[in-house]
Amino acid sequence: MLLLNEIESNSTKTITALVSTISKKSKIPISTLKLNARLLKDLELINYSVSEPVELSDSGRLVLTLLESG
């Protein structure tokens, strides 16, 4: 949920910049965040490429909404 929330509020950052920022704030290793990002991408919850900003997919927005509503 951390990654989904951060992606929603930082839609102009690349995945590399975003995981670096999250790692500094939360002390979670970058490798862990990259693995989780790859899993979210494989599940088609987020979209990203090398030089493009990371974004939530429609499914990712739905999952985030469901998680936030409890």
N, C-alpha and C positions, 0 to 999 in steps of 0.2 A: 504494500500500500504506500510505503514511503516513496518509492520511485514513481508510482502513478501520480501521487499528489505533486511531487516536484516537477514532473513533466508538464502537468496541467498549468502550473504557475510559472514555468520557465520555458515557454514554447519557442524561444529564439535561440536556445543553446544547442550545440551538438551533443551527442551522447557522451563524448569524451569530456567536454567541459562540464556537463551536468554531473557525471559521476565524480569528477574531481571536486566539485563544489560540495556535493553531498558528503563525500568522504571527509573533507576538512571539517564540516559542521558536526557530523555524527560519529566520527572516528571509526566508521565501517571501512574495511579495506577496499580499495578500488577493484581488486580482482573479484571480490564478492559481489559488488555492485554491477560489474560488467557481466558476470555470469547471470545474475538476476535479470539484467536488461536483455541478454540474449534469450533467456527463457520466455520473457514477456513478448519478445519479437516472434519467437517460434510459435507462441500461442496466439499471435496476431492481435495482441492488445496494444502494442506500440509499433511505430514505424520510424526507421532512421536509416541513413546511409552515411558514408564517410564525411561528407562536407555539408550535409543538410541538417537542419534542426530536427531534433527528436519530437515526435508528436504522438498523442493518443489516437488510436483508431476509434471508430465508432463503438466497437466492442469494448475497447479499453475504457471509454467514457461511461458505458453502461455498467461495467464491473465496478469502476470507482464510485459511481452513484449508489450502487447497491451496497457496497462496503460502508460508505459514509452514512447511509440511512439505517444501517444496522440490520 
